[in-house]
């Protein structure tokens, strides 16, 4: 049965805005978009002519095992694997109801992400792109996820294990992070080890993303051939110090590496501290981290570095339906609303090899979102979700 979706406007990130339209869907695919609101008598007509239709969003950085409740990430060992699978599925459904029809999970414990994908009903979930446990050094950032590997041979073997288990991406902790005992501003792996990871993954047709919180970490990642960098931080010490490196930014742009800046994670932490009634120094520290991230990403974008929107959902206090906030942060840094919109739709779909996704056009998957407003003029409209279709079927809200 043909579905005829009558909408007030269609906004495609590449083709721009069309006026009142009838969007036809068959078997989970958009088959035609025609001006006006006429539909065949035998079609199932859904009248949403007071809404705007946009493609489903893509969140490039989530942790579906985590609960966005501020618990230390190392406590991932406390729940059973079965509990983590249920948490993963529940969080994925939250994301979907928020208009996010694809998530890339870049850190889950052992087999739990893959088990959730096997157990879940695909029609009730976003597309799940999974990295499994991030590859990290002994006692390195995120070691408790189960991806520890050292040395060039060890990391190559780990890549093969991850891909054999079902990994769509390889995630590497190329610097320290929030794990106690690790140093965010220092690299974790040698350039040779990183190059071994990239070579092993690329030989099997899989891309590599690297967690980097310092310039030297990013420098090694770029020289090793990383496809993607998470956070793209320029930390220099443990007191919040950072120093932007313009030469490195140019190298990143030339290499074509894509960054996910995860800007809003610090915004949510700042707001959480305010809600708790924290002292001014604590609130100011999170504000400073947020401001530094915004300033540094603005410079990266101005240098021509490519980017994909991602929330770090699950970590700290970042919700799984918060991508609209991250997109708004990206827009504020200089790219503007239309480019920020593409960073969560068509541009990221292309980078992820998801042909046809992130678009509203004939032949595209009918992963679609009804919103209130036009995101190319008012980026906050992406947060005003009226309805979500996954493969042409409405998702219960």
C-alpha positions as CSV (number, residue, x, y, z in Angstrom):
1,X,0.0,0.0,0.0
2,X,1.4,3.4,-1.0
3,X,1.8,5.9,1.8
4,X,1.1,9.5,0.8
5,X,2.6,12.0,3.3
6,X,1.2,15.5,2.9
7,X,3.6,18.1,4.3
8,X,3.9,21.9,4.3
9,X,7.5,21.8,3.1
10,X,10.3,19.4,2.3
11,X,13.9,20.4,3.2
12,X,16.6,18.3,1.6
13,X,20.2,19.2,2.8
14,X,21.5,19.3,-0.8
15,X,18.5,20.3,-2.9
16,X,17.1,22.9,-0.5
17,X,13.5,23.7,0.4
18,X,10.4,22.7,-1.6
19,X,6.9,24.1,-0.8
20,X,3.8,22.1,0.0
21,X,4.4,18.5,-1.2
22,X,3.1,15.0,-1.3
23,X,5.8,12.5,-0.5
24,X,5.1,8.9,-1.6
25,X,6.5,5.9,0.2
26,X,6.4,2.2,-0.8
27,X,8.2,-0.6,0.9
28,X,10.3,1.7,3.1
29,X,11.6,3.8,0.2
30,X,10.6,7.3,-1.0
31,X,9.3,6.8,-4.5
32,X,8.2,10.3,-5.5
33,X,7.9,13.9,-4.3
34,X,5.3,16.0,-6.1
35,X,4.2,19.6,-5.5
36,X,0.8,20.1,-3.9
37,X,-1.3,17.8,-1.8
38,X,-3.0,15.5,-4.3
39,X,-2.9,11.7,-3.7
40,X,-4.3,8.6,-5.4
41,X,-7.5,7.3,-3.9
42,X,-6.0,4.0,-3.0
43,X,-3.1,5.5,-1.0
44,X,-2.9,5.7,2.7
45,X,-2.9,9.5,3.3
46,X,-1.3,11.1,6.3
47,X,-2.0,14.8,6.6
48,X,0.9,16.7,8.1
49,X,0.7,19.9,6.0
50,X,1.5,22.0,9.1
51,X,4.9,20.3,9.4
52,X,8.2,20.3,7.6
53,X,9.7,17.0,6.4
54,X,13.5,16.4,6.7
55,X,15.7,13.4,6.5
56,X,16.4,11.3,9.6
57,X,19.5,12.6,11.5
58,X,22.8,10.8,12.0
59,X,24.6,10.9,15.4
60,X,28.2,10.2,14.7
61,X,29.3,9.6,18.4
62,X,27.3,7.7,21.0
63,X,27.9,5.2,23.8
64,X,24.7,3.1,24.0
65,X,25.9,1.1,27.0
66,X,26.0,4.2,29.2
67,X,23.1,6.0,30.8
68,X,23.9,9.8,30.7
69,X,23.5,9.8,34.5
70,X,27.0,11.0,35.3
71,X,28.2,7.6,36.5
72,X,31.9,7.0,36.0
73,X,32.5,5.2,32.7
74,X,34.6,2.6,34.5
75,X,31.5,1.3,36.3
76,X,30.5,-0.3,33.0
77,X,31.7,-3.5,34.6
78,X,29.0,-3.5,37.2
79,X,25.9,-4.4,35.1
80,X,25.7,-7.9,33.5
81,X,26.1,-8.1,29.7
82,X,22.4,-8.9,29.5
83,X,21.6,-5.7,31.3
84,X,23.9,-3.7,29.0
85,X,22.2,-5.1,26.0
86,X,18.8,-4.0,27.3
87,X,20.3,-0.5,28.1
88,X,21.7,-0.3,24.6
89,X,18.3,-1.1,23.0
90,X,16.5,1.3,25.3
91,X,18.9,4.2,24.5
92,X,18.7,3.5,20.8
93,X,14.9,3.8,20.9
94,X,15.2,7.1,22.7
95,X,17.5,8.4,19.9
96,X,15.1,7.2,17.3
97,X,12.1,9.0,18.9
98,X,14.2,12.1,18.8
99,X,14.6,12.0,15.1
100,X,17.9,10.2,15.0
101,X,17.6,7.3,12.5
102,X,21.3,6.3,12.5
103,X,23.7,6.2,15.4
104,X,27.4,5.3,15.4
105,X,28.4,3.7,18.7
106,X,32.1,4.2,19.3
107,X,32.6,2.4,22.5
108,X,30.6,-0.5,24.1
109,X,31.7,-3.4,26.3
110,X,32.9,-6.6,24.7
111,X,30.1,-8.1,22.6
112,X,27.2,-6.2,24.0
113,X,26.7,-3.7,21.1
114,X,26.8,-6.5,18.6
115,X,24.4,-8.7,20.8
116,X,22.0,-5.8,20.9
117,X,21.9,-5.5,17.2
118,X,21.3,-9.2,16.8
119,X,18.5,-9.1,19.4
120,X,16.7,-5.9,18.5
121,X,13.9,-5.4,16.1
122,X,15.5,-3.4,13.3
123,X,12.2,-1.6,12.5
124,X,12.1,-0.1,16.1
125,X,15.7,1.0,16.2
126,X,17.9,3.4,14.3
127,X,20.6,2.0,12.1
128,X,23.3,0.8,14.4
129,X,26.9,1.4,13.2
130,X,29.1,-0.3,15.8
131,X,32.8,-0.1,16.7
132,X,32.6,-2.5,19.7
133,X,35.1,-2.0,22.4
134,X,37.6,0.8,21.6
135,X,41.2,-0.3,21.0
136,X,43.3,1.0,23.9
137,X,46.6,0.4,25.6
138,X,46.9,-1.6,28.8
139,X,45.3,0.5,31.5
140,X,44.5,3.1,28.8
141,X,41.4,5.2,28.4
142,X,38.4,2.9,28.3
143,X,40.4,-0.3,29.0
144,X,37.3,-1.7,30.9
145,X,35.4,-2.0,27.6
146,X,37.6,-5.0,26.7
147,X,39.6,-3.7,23.7
148,X,43.1,-3.7,25.2
149,X,46.0,-4.3,22.7
150,X,49.7,-3.3,22.7
151,X,52.4,-3.3,20.1
152,X,52.1,-3.4,16.3
153,X,51.2,-7.1,16.1
154,X,48.8,-6.9,19.0
155,X,46.8,-4.0,17.6
156,X,46.6,-5.7,14.2
157,X,45.2,-8.8,15.8
158,X,42.7,-6.7,17.7
159,X,41.5,-5.1,14.6
160,X,40.8,-8.5,13.0
161,X,39.0,-9.6,16.2
162,X,36.8,-6.5,16.1
163,X,35.9,-6.9,12.4
164,X,35.2,-10.6,12.8
165,X,32.8,-9.7,15.6
166,X,30.9,-7.3,13.4
167,X,32.5,-3.9,13.7
168,X,31.5,-1.4,11.1
169,X,34.2,1.0,12.3
170,X,37.4,0.7,14.3
171,X,37.7,3.1,17.3
172,X,41.1,3.8,18.8
173,X,41.9,5.7,22.0
174,X,44.9,7.6,20.6
175,X,45.3,9.8,23.8
176,X,44.2,9.5,27.4
177,X,40.8,10.7,28.5
178,X,38.5,10.7,31.5
179,X,39.7,7.3,32.7
180,X,41.6,7.7,36.0
181,X,45.3,7.2,35.5
182,X,45.3,8.3,31.9
183,X,46.6,11.6,30.6
184,X,44.4,13.3,28.1
185,X,47.1,15.6,26.7
186,X,49.5,12.7,26.0
187,X,49.4,10.2,23.1
188,X,48.7,6.6,24.0
189,X,50.1,4.8,20.9
190,X,53.1,5.4,18.7
191,X,52.6,6.5,15.2
192,X,53.8,3.0,14.0
193,X,51.1,1.3,16.1
194,X,48.4,3.7,14.8
195,X,49.5,3.0,11.2
196,X,49.3,-0.7,11.9
197,X,45.7,-0.3,13.0
198,X,44.8,1.8,10.0
199,X,46.5,-0.6,7.6
200,X,44.8,-3.7,9.1
201,X,41.4,-2.0,9.0
202,X,41.7,-0.6,5.6
203,X,42.8,-3.9,4.2
204,X,39.4,-5.2,5.2
205,X,37.5,-2.2,4.0
206,X,36.8,-0.7,7.4
207,X,37.4,2.9,8.4
208,X,39.2,4.0,11.6
209,X,38.3,6.8,14.0
210,X,40.6,8.0,16.8
211,X,39.8,9.6,20.1
212,X,42.2,12.6,20.4
213,X,42.3,15.2,23.1
214,X,45.7,16.8,22.2
215,X,47.5,18.2,19.2
216,X,50.2,15.5,19.3
217,X,47.6,12.8,19.4
218,X,45.9,14.3,16.3
219,X,49.2,14.8,14.6
220,X,50.0,11.1,14.9
221,X,46.5,10.1,13.9
222,X,46.7,12.2,10.7
223,X,50.1,10.9,9.7
224,X,48.9,7.3,10.4
225,X,46.0,7.7,8.0
226,X,43.0,8.0,10.3
227,X,39.7,8.6,8.6
228,X,38.0,10.3,11.5
229,X,39.0,12.1,14.8
230,X,36.7,12.2,17.9
231,X,36.7,15.4,20.0
232,X,39.7,17.0,18.2
233,X,40.9,18.6,21.5
234,X,44.1,20.7,21.9
235,X,44.7,20.0,25.7
236,X,48.1,20.9,27.1
237,X,47.7,20.2,30.8
238,X,45.3,19.1,33.5
239,X,44.2,22.6,34.4
240,X,42.1,23.2,31.3
241,X,44.9,24.6,29.3
242,X,44.8,24.3,25.5
243,X,46.6,25.7,22.5
244,X,45.2,25.7,18.9
245,X,47.7,24.5,16.2
246,X,46.9,26.2,12.9
247,X,49.5,24.2,11.0
248,X,47.9,20.9,12.2
249,X,44.5,22.2,11.2
250,X,45.8,22.8,7.7
251,X,47.2,19.2,7.7
252,X,43.9,17.8,8.8
253,X,42.1,19.7,6.1
254,X,44.5,18.5,3.4
255,X,44.3,14.9,4.6
256,X,40.5,15.0,4.4
257,X,40.1,13.7,7.9
258,X,36.6,14.3,9.5
259,X,36.2,15.4,13.0
260,X,33.4,15.1,15.5
261,X,33.9,17.9,18.0
262,X,31.3,16.7,20.6
263,X,30.8,20.4,21.7
264,X,27.5,20.1,23.6
265,X,28.8,17.5,26.1
266,X,30.4,20.3,28.1
267,X,27.3,22.4,27.8
268,X,25.2,19.7,29.4
269,X,27.7,19.3,32.2
270,X,27.7,23.1,32.8
271,X,23.9,23.1,33.0
272,X,23.9,20.1,35.3
273,X,26.3,21.9,37.7
274,X,24.1,24.9,37.7
275,X,21.0,22.7,38.5
276,X,22.9,21.2,41.4
277,X,23.8,24.6,42.8
278,X,27.5,24.1,42.3
279,X,29.9,26.8,43.3
280,X,30.8,29.5,40.7
281,X,34.3,28.1,40.2
282,X,32.9,24.7,39.1
283,X,30.4,26.2,36.8
284,X,33.0,28.6,35.4
285,X,35.4,25.7,34.7
286,X,32.8,23.9,32.6
287,X,31.9,27.1,30.8
288,X,35.6,27.6,30.0
289,X,35.9,24.0,28.6
290,X,32.8,24.6,26.5
291,X,34.1,28.0,25.2
292,X,37.5,26.5,24.4
293,X,35.9,23.7,22.4
294,X,33.7,26.1,20.5
295,X,36.6,28.4,19.7
296,X,38.9,25.6,18.5
297,X,36.2,24.0,16.4
298,X,35.4,27.3,14.8
299,X,39.1,27.6,13.7
300,X,39.1,24.0,12.4
301,X,36.0,24.6,10.4
302,X,37.4,27.9,9.0
303,X,40.6,26.0,8.0
304,X,38.4,23.7,5.9
305,X,38.4,20.6,8.2
306,X,35.4,18.4,7.5
307,X,33.1,17.6,10.4
308,X,30.3,15.2,11.4
309,X,27.8,16.0,14.2
310,X,28.0,13.7,17.3
311,X,26.9,14.1,20.9
312,X,28.9,11.7,23.0
313,X,25.5,10.6,24.3
314,X,25.6,8.4,27.4
315,X,28.8,10.0,28.6
316,X,28.5,12.5,31.5
317,X,25.0,14.0,31.1
318,X,24.5,14.0,27.3
319,X,21.0,12.6,26.4
320,X,20.5,10.3,23.5
321,X,18.0,12.6,21.9
322,X,20.2,15.7,22.1
323,X,21.7,15.9,18.6
324,X,19.7,19.1,17.8
325,X,21.7,20.8,20.5
326,X,25.0,19.7,19.0
327,X,24.0,20.8,15.5
328,X,23.1,24.2,16.9
329,X,26.5,24.5,18.5
330,X,28.2,23.6,15.2
331,X,26.1,26.2,13.4
332,X,27.1,28.9,16.0
333,X,30.8,28.2,15.4
334,X,30.6,29.7,11.9
335,X,29.4,27.1,9.4
336,X,25.8,28.3,9.7
337,X,22.5,26.4,9.8
338,X,22.5,24.8,6.4
339,X,26.1,23.4,6.7
340,X,25.4,22.2,10.3
341,X,22.3,20.4,9.0
342,X,24.3,18.6,6.4
343,X,26.8,17.5,9.1
344,X,24.0,15.4,10.6
345,X,22.5,14.2,7.3
346,X,23.9,14.0,3.8
347,X,27.6,14.9,4.4
348,X,27.9,12.3,7.2
349,X,25.9,9.7,5.3
350,X,28.4,10.0,2.5
351,X,31.4,9.7,4.8
352,X,29.8,6.6,6.4
353,X,29.2,5.0,3.0
354,X,25.4,5.1,3.5
355,X,24.3,5.7,0.0
356,X,21.0,7.6,-0.2
357,X,20.7,8.2,3.5
358,X,20.4,11.7,4.9
359,X,18.3,12.9,2.0
360,X,14.6,13.4,1.1
361,X,14.4,12.4,-2.6
362,X,13.1,9.6,-4.7
363,X,15.0,6.4,-4.1
364,X,16.1,7.3,-0.6
365,X,15.3,5.3,2.4
366,X,12.1,6.6,4.1
367,X,13.9,7.4,7.3
368,X,12.2,10.8,7.8
369,X,11.4,13.3,10.5
370,X,8.5,15.8,10.7
371,X,9.5,19.0,12.5
372,X,8.1,22.4,13.3
373,X,10.1,24.9,11.2
374,X,12.8,25.1,8.6
375,X,16.3,24.1,9.9
376,X,18.2,25.9,7.2
377,X,16.8,29.2,8.6
378,X,16.2,28.1,12.2
379,X,18.5,25.3,13.3
380,X,16.5,24.9,16.6
381,X,13.7,23.5,14.5
382,X,15.5,20.1,14.5
383,X,14.6,19.9,18.2
384,X,10.9,20.4,17.6
385,X,10.1,16.8,16.4
386,X,6.5,16.1,15.5
387,X,6.9,12.6,14.2
388,X,9.5,10.0,13.0
389,X,9.3,7.5,10.2
390,X,11.7,4.5,10.2
391,X,11.6,2.6,6.9
392,X,8.3,4.3,6.1
393,X,6.6,3.5,9.3
394,X,5.8,5.9,12.1
395,X,7.7,5.3,15.3
396,X,5.7,5.4,18.5
397,X,6.5,8.4,20.7
